[in-house]
Amino acid sequence: MFSHFLNFVRDLYKYKGDVLCLQETKIANGADINIQDQRLLCFQSDSRHYGNGFLLNKYWSEKVHRTWKVNDRICVLQLDVSETFKNEDKIKLISIINVYGPTSQKVEKDPDELDSFYKSLNETINCVGKNTILILAGDFNAKIGQKQKIDTCIGSFSKGKRNNNGEKLLELCEDRDYFITNSAFNHPSRHITTWTGQFKDKDTGKVVSIFNQIDFIICQKRHKHLLTNARSYAGTLTNSDHRLVKSTFKFEKGKLWHTKKNTPKTPKINLANLTSSKVCLDQYKTGLNERLTTIEQDNNNSTVSDSWTNVQQAIKESAKTSAGVNTCNKQKRTANDTISELSNRQKDLKLQIQNTDNEERKIKLRNERNRVLHTIRKTILEQRNEELEKKVQKINEANSDNAMFKAVKLLNQKHYENPSVEDSSGKLVINPNQTLEIVADFFKEKFQNKDLASIASFQGIPRKLNKPFTSEEVRKSLESLKNNRAPGGDEISGELLKYGTPLLHKSIANILNRVFEEHETININSGELIAIPKPGKPKGPPKNLRPITLLNTIRKALSIITLHRIRPHIEEYLSHSQSGFRPERSTSDVAWTHKWLSAKAKKEDVEIKITGIDMSAAFDTIDRQILLDIIERIVEEDELRIIRFLLSDTVINTRINGATKERPFVSNIGTPQGDSLSPVLFSVYLENALKEVRTILPRPTNELEKTLPTEIAYADDVDFVGLNFVDTEEVQNTLHKYNLLVNIDKTEFTTLSRAGTEYKNTKKLELS
């Protein structure tokens, strides 16, 4: 699919276009992809014969305000030019309506289809509003013919004879004061023609060529003065019986063409050099020790926050000096000289075919052009195979696991669609800034509960920890971090801390101890929220996006230290029925328990009832104050202070496509996702809720029921077991006290029993 679209890109480059309107794309599932510097947006089509879309260059793809599909024949693209027309406050948008009109044959079979099409088009025009530069473009399948005296919407240089579809189009243009741009300029006839075809004359039997003008670009009359040229082109690379129609609008200098201010991106450290080269690693450790030693000598009276900032800076500078930074190597598919020559040759042959009336010569030219096209396809295939062999060679030459991983990732690289969401009115928004706004507001509402009080980072008077952090604890926690994980907002990856020196471990331990001794916080509770589409869910609604939070690496290390400290207390508190997030426990325990219950039902010849409940976004609904009250009864004072610090307000920035919304919000509900401590805290929270649920469940009435487990739990999935189904309403009310919401629609009721014996009494019938 990518190679097919590449011709669109080349045509847009060649003919210096900004926005290309596409009809009859015939893409069933639609597409929203970046090809080189351009963005292709095709809408899903209900019919394999239809489908519209747009191709935008880099400048205008960043100006997209919103776009939506009306039906298989009409779609809309709106471009934000609010900064462009600074002296014309009313002009905020350029609205382009992409049109594919019904053919004359369709209208003959169903006359109502033409009326239905123009009714939808009028409704769409009304929807885009008045304060916009409106452009209609596409294949109208309408012949407007030459200008007549009463016509005010046509220029002097149209061609052909007017038909019924053309009358309908002119009626629309006259009513709304529109102007057909590609009828206004005196060009040769071949530059006015937009579609060529052939038909066989019934009388003579000869094949006759047809040259029609049925594709148009239409603007409002009040914007006609902006038009500088309009014509068609027959030499496009895209294989189509239609010609490219191009209209050029020139806006006042200084109002439209503003150069984009490129915001410099922070260069990423080349971690592959750090992990694969011992020389780079030794240089990193040496440079880090030198910088940390200088910090210790100069910062005797510095604050905790300043000390942590200096350590972060030392880590980054040492890594950049020793390992370097990654260079941006965007791979673009570019045609070689051979393909360019062959492409020009096939275009010349195409023009010769269109301009000759000799049938024998046409056949020869078509055969020659087919051979050229076959050679182009073969050359492109050879070029791709050569690129593939180079990638495979890189994998073979890789001398480390990290390099191998990156090479394989490059080999399997795919072109992912840009995330698009719908606004409150159901219209698709693909402008990155507005998409970011919608997604950020959605998750702010989800992760911020105004009815709940925020958790303070500290409580009581400042004092030292009874059991201060040690360098050894820090070292072990950092060594347990996994490689190749995305860093948080501080842009310090796990490798930079993991391969640090004992002096770094000591510095981190001292800073963490000072945090609790002086009650001065450091910026480790911030996170970058990335929204990715949920598999199998329709695109558009923000609720179908899954949030992934990237936490700072030092926070992950602190969570690991805390988890090691509280693990014995947690294991003692949790019941045997919980198998999630526990050492030497897994889903195998749950599967084995269900298997045992099935065997028990068969052996005792009883029916065992299992009520499975599903909780909605359980990790995201936890009341942090209730959790702290529970934890206080389980762990020691130091660990309670640390957990309180980790549960204090989490500052979230939303990121999409590498762009971050610099309007953070504070999350005060749920366990902060992204570290190893949060799932364990949830298990403790759920265990306390289940203890209260057990008090409302019926007590066992016989010895058999006493041998059955009360419930089977794995993370937030809970199955209640008994000889009767439990009252889900009572369970729901009890869990609601803990802000845990049961999804009633997904509640499952299962009965385990011995299989019937009817099949044993079935006699085999033989037919004679």
N, C-alpha and C positions, 0 to 999 in steps of 0.2 A: 504494500500500500504506500510505503514511503517513496519508492522510486516513481510511482505514478504521479504523486503530488509534486515531485521535484520539478516537473515541467511547468507547473503553475508558478513556482518560485522564479524559475529562469525567465519566464515570460514577463513577470512583474518587474524583474530587474532590467530586462532588455528594453521594454517599452516605458520604463521610468514611471511606473504607476505607484500609487499610494494604497488604494483600496480596490480589490478585485472582487466583483460579485459573480458567484458561481450558480448555475442552474443545472438541473438533471445530474446531480452528483452521484445518485444511486448508491449512497452509503446507508445501509440499513440502520446501523447503530450510532451514526454520527461520529464526529471526531473533533478534538480540541487539542492540537499539538503545535509545538514549535519546530519549524523546519529552518535550519540555519538561523537567520535573524528575523524570520517572519512567522506570523501566527496564522494557522489555518483553523477556521471554525466552521464545521459542517453540522447541520442539524439532522437529527434522527428522522428518517422518512418511513411512513407507513406503507409506502408503495415502492417497489424496486425501480419504477420508472421516474420517480421524482427526486426531491431532495435539493435544498438550497444551502448556500454557505458563503463565507467571506474569507479572503486572504488579505492580511494587513502587513505593511512593512513595519520595521522596528519602531519608528516614531509613533505611528498611529495605533499600534497595538497597545502602547502605554496610555493612550488617550481614550480607550474604550470605557464608556459609561455603563452601558448595559445592552443586552441583546436578547431577543426572544423570537420564538417560532410561533406564527399565527396558525398556519396549516402547512400542508406539503407544497403549496404554491407561493406562500408569502412568508418572509421573515424580516426582522428589523435589526439594524445596528445603529446605536447612538454613540457619538464621539463627544467627549467633554472638551469644549473650547472656552470654558468660563475664563481662563487666564489669557486666552488669545484676544478676545474682544473686550479689552479692559475699558474702552470708552463707550461700548454699546452694552449696557447692563442687561438688556433684554435677551441678547443672544447668548445662550448657554450651551447649546447642543447643535451638532450636525446629525440629522437623522437620515439614514439611507434605508429605503425600503426595497428589498430584493424580491423581484417578481418573476414568476414563470406562468404565463397565461395559457389558457386552453387552446388547442389547435382548432382550425376550422372543421376538421373531420369530427373532433369531439363535440363541437357545438352543433353540427348537423345532426348527430345522434341524440344529443341531449341539449336542447336550446337553453334550458334553465341553468346549465353549468356556467355559461358566460355571465348571466345576471348574478349568480351566486358569487362568482369570482370578484366582480366589481363591487358587490355589496361588502365583501370582506375587505377589499382594498380601501374603500371609503371609510369603513369603521377603523381600520388601522391608521389611516391618515388622521382621523379625528383623535385617535388615542395618543399620537406623538405630541400633540399640542401645537400652538401657534408660534411661540418664541423660539424657533429653531430654523436652521437652514435645511430645507427638505429636498431630498433627491430621490427620485424613483429610477430604478435601473433594472434591466433584465430582458428576458425573452418574452415579449408580450404576444407573440404570434399574431400580430396585427399589421396589416398593410394600410398605411395612412395615405399613400398616393401623393400626387403632386399638389402643391398649394393652390387653393381656390380663393376667390376674392373675399369670401366671408371668414376665412380661416385667420385667426390671430395667434394661434399656438404653434404654427409650423413656420419654418424658415423657407427660403426660396429654392432649396436644393435637396428636396426629398425625391423619391422615385417610385415608380410602380403605379398600380391601380388600387384604389381604396376598396376594402371589403367590409363586411359587417363588423368584424373584430376591430378594424380601424376606426369605424364610425363610433364604436363604444369608447375607444380610447380617447378620441378627439372630444367626445362629449364630456368626459372626465376632465380633460385639460382645459376646455373652455369654461366649465363651471367653476374651476378652482384657480384660474389664472396661472396655468402652468405653461412651460415652453419646452418643446422637443429639441434638445441641443444638437443632435447629430443630423439636423436638417438645415443648419444655419450657415454652413461654410461651403464655398465653391471648391469642391474636390473632384478628381476624376471619378467616373462612375464606379470603378472597382473599389474606391475608398468610401463609397456610400452604401454599397451592398453589404449586408450583414449575414446572409445565408445563401448557400448555393445548393442546388439539387438538380435532379434529372427526372424526366418522364418520357415514356414512349408514345409518340404520336400515333393515334389509332388509324389515321388515314394513310400516312406515308410509311409508318413502321419505323421511322427514324427516332433516335434518342435525342431529345431536346433538353438543353440546359436551362435552368431557371436561376435568376439572380434577383433576390428579394431583399427588401429592407423591413425586417420584422423585430429587430432588437433596438431598444432605445434607452437613452439616458435623459431624464426629464427633470427640470428644475423649476423653481418658482420664477415668474416674470420679474419680480422685484430684485432677483439675484442674477438676472441675465447679463448684467453689465460685468459680472465677474468672469464670464465665460470667454476664453481666449482661443479655443480650438476644439473641434470634435470630428472624429473620422473613424473608419474601421481599418483593421490590419489583417492581412491574410497569411502572414508568414509565421504564425505562432508555432511553438513546439508542441503545445497541447493538441492532441488529435481530436478534432471536432469539425462538424460540417458548418458550424457557425464561426464567424470571424470576431476577432476582438474589437469591441467598440470602446473608444477612449475619449473622454471629455476632460478638458483641462480648465480648472478654475484658478484664477489668480487673485489672491487676497492682498490687501494693502500691506506693504512691507512694514515689518515691525509689529503687526497685529497678530499674525498667525505663526510665523516661523521663528519660534524661540528655541535657542539651543538648550539642550537639557544639561542641567548641572549634575555631572556624574559624582555620586558620593563614593569616595574611595572605600573599597572593601578591605577588611582586616586580613592580611595574608595569613594563610594557614601553615603551621609548622610541618615540615616534611618528617613525619613520624617514622616512615619507612627507613630513613637513614639512621635514625636513633636506635631502632630495634634490630637492624640488620648489620650495622657497622660498629665493631668494638671501638674503633678509633673515635667515631662520633660520640659514642656513649661516654668514653673516658674524658673527652673534651667537655661534654655537657656537665659531668660531675665535677671536674676541676673548676670550670667557670662558675658553677653554682656555689661551690664551697667558698670561692673567693668573694663573690657578691654577698653571700650570707654572713661571712666574717665581717665584711665592711658594715653591713646593716647592724650587727650586734654592737659594734664599736661606736657607731654614730647615733643610735636610737635608744639610748638609755632612758630618756624621759618622754619617748613618743607614746601616743595613745595606742590602744589595742587595734583600732581600725587602721591607723597609719602603719603599724607594724605589719599587719596582714597585707596591706596594699604593697608595701615594699617587698615582701616575700613573693607575692604574685609577680611583681615586675622582675624580680631576680630570676624566677623560673622561666618566664617568657624570653627574656633577653639571652639567657644562657642557651636555651633551646634554639633560638634563631641563629645565634652565632655558630653553634656546633652543627646543627642538622640542616639549617637553611629553611627556606619556605617553598611551598608548592607553586609551580608556575601553572597558569591556566592554559590548558591544551584542549581547546574545543575542536572536536573532530567534525569536519564538514566534508560532505560528499561533493567533490568537484570533478567535473568532466575533464578528461585529458584532451590534448590537441586532436587526436584521432577522432574522438567522439564529436568534438566541435566541428571538424571538417565534414564528417558524415552527416551531422545534423543540418549544416548549411546546404549540403547536397540534396538531402531529402526535401528540404523546404523549396529549393529551386524546382525539383521535379513536381512537387505539389502544385506550384504556380503554373508550370507548363501544362499539367493535366487540366487545370481549370480554364486555361486560355486557349486550348485547342479543340476543334470540332471534328477532327479526324479520328474515327473510332479505333482504327488499327494502331495509330500512333499512341492513342490513350492507353490501349492495352499494353503496349511495349513500355510506356512510361510507368504505368502502375506496377508492372512486373519488376522493373528496375528499382522503383522506390521500395517495393517490398523486400528486395534483396538488401538494399541499404539499411532499412529498418531492422532486418534480421541481423545484419553485421553490428549495428549499434547495440542491440540487446546482447549479442554474444560478447562484445567488447566490455560492456558494463559488467556482465557476469564474471569475465576473466579478471577485471579490476577488483571486484568484490572478493573473489577467491584469493587474489594476491594480498589484499588487506587482511583477510582471515588468516592466511599463512603467517603473516608478520606477527599477528597477535598470538598465534600458537607458538611461534618461535620465542616470543617474550616469556611465555609460560615455561617453556623448556629451559630457558636461560636463567630463570628465577632461582636464586640461591638461598632463599629463606621462605618460611611459611607466609610471612606478611606480604612479600613480593608476589608469591604465588596467588595469594588471596586477591590482591589488587588486579593481577593480570586476568584471572578468571572472571572477576567482576566486570572488567572492561570488555571481555569477550561476550558476556551475556547482557551487555548494556541495552536497555530498551528505552523507547521514547514514551515517557509517561504523560498522560493528559494533565493539563493544568486544572487545579481544583476550582470548580465554579459552584456558586451557591445561588439560591433564590432569595429575593427580598420578600417583604411582608405581603406584596401583591402577587407573588408567584412568578415574577419575571426574573429571568436569568441575569445575574450580574457577573461579569468577567473582568471588570476593572480591578486591578490588584488592590488598590487602596480601599475601595468600597467593599470588596470581598473581605479584606482584613477587618474592616469596621464591623461587618455583619457577624463574622465568626467570633471576634473578640467580645462583642456585646452578648452573643448567645452563651458563651462559656462564662462570662462574668455573672450572668443571671443564674447559671447552674452552680457555680462554685462560690458564690457570695450570698450568704443568708443574712439579711438585715435584722432578722429577729433574734439571731444568736450573738452573744457578746464575744468580742475578740479575746484571744488568749494572750496574756502578758508574757513576755519573754522570761521575766524573772519574778520571783515572789520573795518577800522578806528582805532582810538586810544583806548587803554584799558580804560574802564569806567564801573561804576556800572550800574546795571539794574535800570530803573526808578521804576519798581515794582519788588523788589527782591522776590525770592522764600521763602515761609514760611514753617514752620514745619507742619502746618495744611494742606497745599497743598500736601506736600509729603505724609502725613498720608493717606489722602483720595485716592490719586493715588495708593498707595501700597495696600490699602484695596480692591480696585476694581480689583486687579489681581486675576486670577483664579488659583486654586490649580491643582496639578498633570500636570503641564506643563514642558516640557523639558527646562533646562537652556541653556544659551549661552556659549560662550567660557570661561567666568569667573567662571562657575560651581556654581553660586549662584542662587538657585531656588527662585521662588516667595514667597514660604512659609517663608523662612528665613528672608525676608524683611517685609512681610505682618504681621508676628507675632513679629516684633521687638518692641523696646521701644521708648518712646518720645525722649530719648537721641539720638537714631539712626536717627530718623526723623530730629532732629536738626542738627546732623552731616552731613547728606546728603544735607540738604538745604544749609548749610554753604559752603560745597564743590562746589555745583552747582553755587552758587553766586560768589565764588572766580574764577571759570572757566571763567566767562564773565568779571569779574572785572580785572583779571590779564592776560587774553588772553592766558591761559595755558590749553591745552586740557588734558582730561583723556581718558583712553581706554574704551569707551562705544560704539564706532561705529564699532566694529568688529562683525562678525557673522559667524556661522557655517552652511554651505550649505549642506543639505542632499538631495540626488537625489533618488526619488522613481519612479517606473514604472507607466506610465499613464494607467488607466484602459482601456481595449479594444484595446490597441496599441501593435503591434508586438515587441518582445524583440530584442535587439541588437543595433539599431541606438540610439546614445545619445540623439537625438532630441525627442525621445519618453520617456524621463525621465522628471519628474516634479520636479523643485527645490523648496525646503522649507528651509527658512533661520531662524535659531535660533539666535535671538538677545539677548544681555545681558539684564537682567531683569531691571536694573536701567535705561536703555535706554527706555524700555517700559513705565516705570513710568514717565520719563521726557516727553514722547510723550503724555501721558494721561493728564498731567498738561497743556501742550501747547494746546491740543485739547479743554479742558474746557475753556481756555482763549479766543481762537479764534472762538468758536462755534457761538456766536451771529453774528459776522461779516460775517462768511461763510454762515449762513442761509439767511442773507440779500442779499448776492451776488448771490447765486444759484437761478436758475429759478424754477418755480413750476413743470416743466416737469421732473426734475431729482428726482428719488425716491430712489436711492442707497445710503447707508451709512448715512442716516439722521434719526434723532429721530422721532418716530411715523410714519415712512414711510417704505414701504416694497414692495414686489412683488405684494401684493394685490392691491396696487394703480395702477400698470401697468395692471393687469388683469381687474380691474374695468373699466379703460379707454378704453381698447379694447372692452369690453362688451358694453360700452356706444356708441362707434363708430359703432358697429354692429347694435344696435337699431336705431341709427341716420340714417344709410344707409337704413334700412327697412322703417322707418317712412317717410323720404323725397324721397324715391324711387330714390336714386342716387348711383353711384359707388364711393366709397372712396378708394383711393389707398394708400397703406402702403409700403414704401421702407425700408427694414431692412438691416442695414449694420453691418458687423462683423469686429472688429479691431484685428489685429494679435499682441498678447503679448503687449497689450496697456500699462500695468503698467511698463513694462520693457523697453519702448522706450522713455520715457519722457525726454526732455531736461531740466536739472535741472536749468540752468540759466534762461531759459524762464519762468519756474515755479516761480523762485524767483522774477522776474520782475512783474509777475501777482500778487503774494502775497503782494508785496510791496505796491500796490494800495489798498489793502483790510484791512490789519491788522496794529497794532501799531508797534512802533520801537522795543520794547522788544521782541515781538513775532517773528518779522522778524529775529532778531539776533539769537533766539533759533532755528528757522527753518533752517537758514543757517548752524548753527552748526550741526544739525541733517542730513542735506543733503550733508555735506562735505564727502570727500572720505570714502567709506565703505570698510573695509578690510575683505575679504572673505576667509575662509578656507573651503576646500571641505572635507566632511566626508562620508565614506561608511563602513558599518558593524562595526561601532565604531572606525575605523581607520581614522585619520585625516591627510591630506596632508599638511605638514609643508612647503609649498611654496605658501603663500597667494598671492592673486592678489587684486587690488584696483578696485572697481566698481564705475563708475562715470556717470552712466546713469540709468534712471528709479527711481521710488520711492522705498526706501529700504523696502522690504517686512518683515512682522512679527510684526508690531506694529499697533495700532489703528489710528494713524495719517495719514499714507500713503494713504489709500483709500480716505480720505477726501481731501487731497492735489490733488489726481488725479481728483476728481470731479470738483475741482476749475479749474484745467488745462483744462479739457474737456469742461467745461462751457465757458471758454474764446474762445476755438476753435469753439464751436457751435455758439457763437455770430457772428463770422465772416462768418460761413456757412449760417446763416440766411440772411445775406446781399445779397447773390447770389441766394437765392431761389425766385421764382416768387411770387409777391405780390397777396393777395386774390383778386379775381375779382367779388365776389358777397357776399351777407350777409351770406349765408350758409357757405362759405369757411372761413369767419372771425370767425365763432363759433368753428371751428376745431382747436385743438392744432397743433402747428408747428411740434413738435416732442415729442416722448415718450422715456425717457432714464432711464435705470437702470444700474449703473456702466458704463461699456464700451459697452453696447448694446444700440443702438439708432435706433428707428423707425421714419422715416419722414412721416408725414401725409398730405394728400391733395387730390384734385380731379384729380391730375395727378401724375405720378411717377416722382421723382426728377432725375436730371442729375447726375448719380453716378460719372462720370468722374470729373465734377466740384467739387463735394464734396470731392472726393479723393485728388485732387490737393490742395484744401484748408487745409485739415487735414494734408497733407504732410508737410506743412510749420511748423507744430508743431511736426514733427517727428512721427506722428500717421499714421500707415499703414492700409489701408482697404484691407480685404481679399475678392477680387472680386468673387472668386469661391463660397463663402458662403453668398453672397448677396441674399436676398429673396424679391420677389415682390408678394404682397397679394392684392386682390381686395375684398372689402366688398360690397355686394349688396343684394337687395331683391331676395328671391328665386323665380324661375320661377313657372308658374301655369300650365305647360303642364300636370303634373300628375293628375290635377283635371279633365281634359278632357278625360282621359283614361277610356275606357269602359271595364268592366269585361266580358271576354268571357267564356261562359259555353259550355263544350263539352258534346254532347249527345251520 
